[in-house]
Amino acid sequence: MNVKWYRGDTLLEDENYNVNSSNYFCNTQVQAYNKIVITIGNMTKASRHLKIYNISDGISRQFYNDELENVELIEQITNNNKSLNINEAQLKILPQNTSGVLFQRTLPFTLYRNNELYGKFFINTSKSNTNKTLYDLTISDYIQILEKQTFLGGKYTNKTVSSLVAEILGDIPYTLDATLGTYTLTGYLPILSKRDALQEIAFATNSYVDTSRSDQIVIKPLPVDRTRAVTPSEIIYIETTQRNIVTRIELETEKLTQKQATADELFNGTISGLQTIIFDAPKYDLTITGGTIVSSNINYAIINGSGAVTLSGKDYEISNELRVKENPFVVSTDIENVDKYTTTLTCNDIDIMEKLNFVEFTIRSVFKMNNTKIGDLINLNGDVARVMQLSYDLKQTNIYAEAELEKYYYADTYAITTENGDALSTENDNILEVEQWV
């Protein structure tokens, strides 16, 4: 096989290769080329046709089992979506061919085991030994990418989850559960990271965000059915830890109301061209003199002008609604322990307060993974618990994962009240399924 690299009409490199495998790396470094001519001289067998499926521009390296010393993954979510956790992996690579090895930050890195996808990641850190024969990498998923990107927020009335997720994620690949996408949201988001914006949606809709075993972000409801029972022969280690009992859950919802009759001055100065003004609090009814408002929402305005410009707007009144759910399993000796949540988004299709769980105890265990995923409800040693974290090494012949799980309290009815004490008793829709499992 002959390959010629050009910059315009200038030939930069002309190399011949004896291709001896179906996956072949052309060990030639060429810079600033914009055309490649590949000529196949002959085939190993007569009367065979050659088909080119793909040509990748740039360096794409594949590292196989004998080049990997270890591949340790951590997949995780948090109770009641307090945050969006980042899935991570650590790798030690001993490349057989070091030519073209360049582990730069944010370069994509996809992991497979027996041709099964285990996740798409991006390089966080890399270091090597002196002679470049061993590389130590830490890689993380799309959630880490979202942490570094800003979302400008806004105010929403009956905004569909599908449209808001699309605004947040943009070109980042994702899958959104179809039913979840039809839900509508009312409220607002301040300026925050895209990671935090997506977490607010997950919290309001009782869904979870996951990248494990996928090359994209997956947003779906938390499973309510048991996925598997772990048999005693699959368990190596198990430990149950009783938590300090949460006696009460408090949910504070912030809402905006237009209140101000006259506008305040938000910006007064001289500009030339575009300028972004970030507000210290949500604003409405923006007006400008000496320029134009290119785009805006309650959190910011991009203005254009040449000379003296004045931007004015009105303040919202922020009110808070506090709702409380008591744990009916509390006894007189339990010390008060309150889980507090604050949200600015309300899902019009579900009552998130009904979905917030009291954790009875946590379980740490090592067991045969067998396609167990984070978020799953599994039966482990007689307890039905949700998998919150899995840590494992892809190099194992049979993967045994170190897992963390949460077992929840369930009751026929939880008493939910507002700040003024109005009762809002509600049935817990998980209890019947749990009784069946037991």
C-alpha positions in Angstrom: 0.0 0.0 0.0 1.3 3.5 -0.9 0.2 6.6 0.9 1.0 10.2 -0.3 0.3 13.3 1.9 -0.1 16.7 0.3 -0.5 20.3 1.3 -2.3 21.7 -1.8 -0.2 20.5 -4.7 3.0 20.0 -2.6 3.9 16.4 -1.8 4.9 16.2 1.9 5.4 12.4 2.3 5.4 9.4 0.1 5.5 6.0 2.0 5.1 2.4 1.1 3.6 -0.1 3.6 3.4 -3.9 3.8 0.0 -4.2 5.3 -0.1 -7.5 7.3 -3.3 -7.2 9.3 -6.9 -6.1 9.0 -6.2 -3.3 11.5 -3.0 -1.5 10.4 -1.3 1.7 11.7 0.7 3.8 9.3 3.7 4.8 11.4 4.4 8.2 9.7 4.1 11.6 11.3 2.9 14.4 8.9 1.8 17.9 9.8 -0.5 20.4 8.1 -1.7 18.2 5.2 -5.0 18.6 3.5 -5.1 15.7 1.0 -4.2 12.0 1.1 -3.9 9.6 -1.8 -4.0 5.9 -1.0 -3.0 3.4 -3.6 -3.5 -0.4 -3.0 -0.9 -2.2 -5.0 -2.2 -5.8 -4.7 -4.4 -8.1 -2.6 -3.3 -11.3 -0.8 -5.9 -13.3 -2.7 -6.8 -13.1 -6.4 -10.2 -11.9 -7.6 -11.1 -10.2 -4.4 -12.6 -6.7 -4.1 -11.4 -4.1 -1.7 -14.0 -1.9 0.1 -13.0 1.1 2.3 -15.5 1.5 5.1 -14.0 4.6 6.8 -11.0 6.9 6.7 -10.3 8.8 10.0 -8.6 12.2 9.8 -6.1 12.4 12.6 -4.7 9.8 15.0 -7.0 7.0 16.2 -5.3 4.3 18.3 -6.7 1.1 19.5 -5.2 -0.6 22.6 -5.9 -4.3 23.1 -6.0 -6.5 26.1 -2.2 -7.3 26.1 -1.5 -3.5 26.2 -3.7 -2.8 29.2 -2.4 -3.5 32.7 -5.7 -2.6 34.4 -9.0 -0.8 33.6 -10.8 0.2 36.7 -14.3 1.8 36.4 -16.5 3.7 38.9 -20.2 4.2 38.0 -22.3 6.1 40.4 -25.5 8.1 41.2 -26.6 9.9 44.3 -29.7 9.5 46.6 -32.6 11.6 45.5 -30.5 13.2 42.7 -28.6 15.5 45.1 -26.0 15.9 42.3 -25.0 14.4 39.0 -22.1 12.1 39.7 -19.2 11.6 37.2 -18.4 8.1 36.0 -14.6 7.7 35.9 -12.0 5.1 34.9 -8.3 4.6 35.6 -6.1 2.8 33.1 -2.5 1.7 32.8 -1.4 1.3 29.2 1.7 -0.3 27.9 1.6 0.5 24.1 3.4 -1.9 21.9 3.9 0.9 19.4 4.5 4.3 21.0 4.5 6.2 17.7 1.6 8.6 17.5 0.7 8.2 21.2 -0.5 11.6 22.4 -2.9 11.6 25.4 -4.2 15.1 25.5 -6.9 16.4 27.8 -10.5 15.9 26.6 -9.5 13.5 23.8 -12.3 10.9 23.5 -11.6 7.4 24.8 -14.0 4.5 24.3 -13.9 1.3 26.4 -15.0 -2.1 25.1 -14.9 -5.6 26.6 -15.6 -8.5 24.3 -16.9 -6.0 21.8 -19.5 -4.8 24.3 -19.4 -1.0 24.9 -18.7 0.0 28.5 -18.6 3.8 28.1 -17.3 6.8 26.3 -14.9 8.9 28.3 -12.6 11.9 27.9 -9.0 12.1 29.1 -8.6 14.1 32.4 -5.0 13.4 33.3 -2.1 11.4 31.8 1.4 10.7 32.9 4.1 8.4 31.7 7.4 6.9 32.8 10.7 8.3 31.5 11.0 6.1 28.4 7.3 6.4 27.5 6.6 2.7 27.8 3.9 3.0 30.5 1.0 5.5 30.6 -1.3 6.2 33.5 -4.6 7.8 32.6 -7.7 9.0 34.4 -10.7 9.5 32.1 -14.3 10.7 32.9 -17.6 10.8 31.1 -19.8 13.5 29.5 -20.9 14.8 32.9 -17.4 16.2 33.4 -17.6 18.0 30.1 -20.9 19.5 31.2 -19.3 20.8 34.4 -17.1 23.1 32.3 -19.9 24.5 30.2 -22.3 27.3 31.2 -26.0 27.4 30.8 -27.7 30.8 30.9 -30.9 29.6 32.4 -34.3 31.3 32.1 -37.9 31.4 33.2 -40.3 28.7 32.1 -44.0 28.1 32.0 -45.1 24.6 30.8 -41.7 24.1 29.2 -41.4 20.5 27.9 -38.5 18.5 29.3 -37.5 17.5 25.8 -37.0 21.1 24.7 -35.2 22.2 27.8 -32.8 19.2 27.7 -32.1 20.0 24.0 -31.2 23.6 25.0 -28.8 22.4 27.7 -27.1 19.6 25.8 -26.9 21.1 22.3 -24.7 18.9 20.2 -23.8 16.4 23.0 -25.4 13.1 22.1 -28.1 11.9 24.4 -31.2 9.7 24.7 -34.3 10.9 26.6 -37.1 8.6 27.7 -40.1 9.4 25.4 -42.6 9.8 28.2 -40.3 11.8 30.3 -39.7 14.1 27.4 -43.4 15.1 27.3 -43.4 16.2 30.9 -43.6 20.0 31.4 -41.7 22.2 33.8 -42.6 25.5 35.4 -40.1 27.8 37.3 -36.7 29.1 36.5 -33.0 28.4 36.4 -30.2 30.8 37.3 -26.9 30.9 35.4 -25.2 27.7 36.3 -23.1 24.8 34.8 -24.9 22.5 32.3 -24.2 19.7 34.8 -26.1 21.5 37.5 -28.9 22.5 35.1 -29.4 18.9 34.0 -29.4 17.8 37.7 -32.2 20.3 38.4 -34.3 18.6 35.7 -33.5 15.1 37.0 -34.5 16.1 40.5 -37.8 17.7 39.4 -38.8 14.7 37.3 -37.5 11.9 39.5 -35.3 10.7 36.7 -31.6 9.9 36.6 -28.8 10.7 34.2 -26.4 7.9 33.3 -23.5 7.4 30.8 -22.5 3.8 31.8 -22.4 1.2 29.1 -23.2 3.9 26.5 -21.5 6.4 24.2 -24.0 9.1 25.1 -26.0 10.6 28.0 -29.1 8.6 28.9 -31.9 10.3 30.8 -34.7 8.0 32.1 -37.0 7.3 35.1 -35.6 5.4 38.0 -36.5 1.7 37.7 -39.4 0.6 40.0 -39.1 -3.1 39.2 -36.5 -5.5 40.5 -34.0 -6.4 37.8 -32.4 -9.5 39.4 -31.7 -11.5 42.5 -28.0 -12.0 43.4 -27.6 -15.6 44.5 -25.5 -16.5 47.6 -22.9 -18.2 45.4 -22.3 -14.9 43.6 -21.6 -12.9 46.8 -18.0 -12.6 48.1 -18.6 -10.0 50.8 -21.6 -8.1 52.2 -21.9 -5.5 55.0 -24.9 -3.7 56.1 -24.6 -0.2 57.8 -27.5 1.4 59.7 -27.6 5.1 58.9 -28.5 7.9 61.2 -32.2 7.9 60.5 -33.5 10.9 58.6 -36.5 12.0 60.6 -37.9 14.5 58.1 -37.5 15.7 54.5 -38.0 19.4 53.8 -38.5 20.7 50.2 -38.3 24.4 49.6 -39.5 25.6 46.2 -38.6 29.1 45.0 -41.0 31.0 42.8 -40.8 34.3 40.9 -43.6 36.9 40.9 -43.5 40.2 39.1 -43.7 43.0 41.7 -41.9 46.2 40.8 -43.8 49.1 39.2 -40.8 51.2 38.1 -37.6 50.0 36.6 -34.1 50.2 38.1 -31.0 51.1 36.2 -29.0 47.9 35.5 -26.2 49.3 33.4 -25.1 52.8 32.5 -21.9 53.2 30.5 -20.1 53.6 27.2 -19.8 50.6 25.0 -18.5 49.8 21.5 -20.1 46.8 19.9 -21.5 43.8 21.9 -21.4 43.6 25.6 -22.9 41.0 28.0 -24.5 42.2 31.2 -25.1 39.6 34.0 -27.8 40.5 36.5 -27.3 40.0 40.3 -30.9 38.8 40.5 -33.7 37.8 38.1 -35.1 40.8 36.1 -38.0 41.4 33.7 -39.3 44.2 31.5 -35.9 45.2 30.1 -35.6 48.5 28.3 -32.6 50.2 26.7 -31.6 53.6 25.5 -28.7 54.3 23.2 -28.4 50.7 22.0 -30.3 47.5 21.2 -30.9 44.3 23.2 -29.6 41.5 21.0 -30.8 38.7 23.3 -31.8 38.4 27.0 -33.6 36.4 29.7 -34.2 36.9 33.4 -30.4 36.4 34.1 -28.6 38.4 31.5 -28.7 40.7 28.4 -26.4 41.0 25.4 -26.6 44.6 24.2 -25.1 46.4 21.2 -24.3 50.0 20.9 -21.7 52.7 20.2 -21.5 55.3 22.9 -23.5 55.9 26.0 -26.0 53.1 26.8 -28.5 52.7 29.7 -30.2 49.4 30.4 -33.1 49.2 32.9 -35.3 46.4 34.3 -37.6 45.4 37.1 -37.0 43.0 40.0 -39.0 39.8 40.7 -40.1 38.9 44.1 -38.8 35.5 45.2 -41.2 33.6 47.4 -40.6 30.2 49.0 -43.0 27.3 49.6 -41.8 24.8 52.2 -43.2 21.3 52.3 -42.4 18.7 54.9 -42.6 14.9 54.9 -42.2 13.1 58.2 -40.6 9.6 58.5 -43.3 7.4 60.1 -40.7 4.9 61.2 -39.1 7.4 63.7 -39.1 6.3 67.4 -38.8 8.5 70.4 -35.1 7.9 70.9 -34.1 9.1 67.3 -32.3 12.4 67.2 -33.8 14.9 64.7 -32.0 14.6 61.4 -33.4 16.6 58.5 -32.7 16.2 54.7 -33.2 19.6 53.1 -33.7 20.2 49.3 -34.2 23.4 47.4 -35.5 23.6 43.8 -36.6 26.3 41.4 -38.3 23.9 38.9 -41.6 22.1 39.4 -42.7 19.2 37.2 -46.4 19.6 36.3 -46.8 15.8 35.8 -45.5 14.4 39.1 -45.2 15.5 42.7 -41.5 15.1 43.5 -42.2 15.2 47.2 -43.9 11.8 46.9 -40.7 10.4 45.3 -38.1 11.5 47.9 -37.0 8.5 49.8 -35.9 7.8 53.4 -32.9 5.5 53.5 -33.2 2.7 56.0 -29.6 1.4 55.6 -26.8 1.1 53.2 -25.2 -2.1 51.9 -21.6 -2.6 50.7 -21.0 -5.8 48.9 -18.8 -7.5 46.4 -20.7 -9.8 44.0 -20.7 -11.1 40.4 -21.9 -8.2 38.3 -23.8 -10.1 35.6 -24.9 -6.9 33.7 -26.0 -5.2 36.9 -26.2 -1.4 36.3 -26.4 1.6 38.6 -30.0 2.6 39.4 -31.1 -1.0 39.3 -33.2 -2.4 42.1 -31.9 -5.9 43.0 -32.5 -8.5 45.7 -29.3 -8.9 47.7 -29.3 -11.4 50.6 -33.0 -10.9 51.1 -33.0 -7.1 50.9 -34.4 -5.2 47.9 -32.0 -2.2 47.4 -31.0 0.3 44.7 -27.5 0.1 43.3 -25.9 3.5 43.8 -22.3 2.7 42.9 -20.3 0.0 41.1 -16.5 -0.3 41.0 -14.9 -3.0 39.0 -11.9 -3.9 36.8 -12.7 -4.8 33.1 -9.6 -7.0 33.1 -11.2 -9.6 35.3 -12.3 -12.8 33.6 -15.5 -12.8 35.6 -16.3 -9.3 36.8 -17.0 -9.0 40.5 -18.0 -5.5 41.4 -17.7 -3.6 44.6 -21.1 -2.1 45.1 -22.9 0.4 47.3 -26.7 0.1 47.6 -29.5 1.8 49.5 -32.4 0.1 51.2 -35.5 2.4 51.6 -38.2 2.7 54.2 -41.6 2.3 52.7 -45.0 3.2 54.1 -48.6 2.9 52.9 -49.1 6.7 53.4 -46.7 9.5 54.1 -48.0 12.7 55.7 -46.9 15.7 53.6 -47.6 19.2 54.9 -47.1 22.7 53.7 -45.4 25.4 55.8 -48.7 26.4 57.3 -49.5 22.9 58.3 -52.0 21.9 55.6 -52.1 18.2 55.3 -51.3 16.7 51.9 -51.4 12.9 52.6 -50.3 10.9 49.7 -49.9 7.2 48.9 -46.5 5.9 48.1 -46.8 4.1 44.8 -43.8 1.7 45.5 -45.1 -0.1 48.5 -47.2 -2.7 46.7 -44.3 -3.8 44.6 -42.0 -4.0 47.6 -44.5 -6.1 49.5 -44.6 -8.5 46.6 -40.8 -8.8 46.5 -40.6 -9.6 50.2 
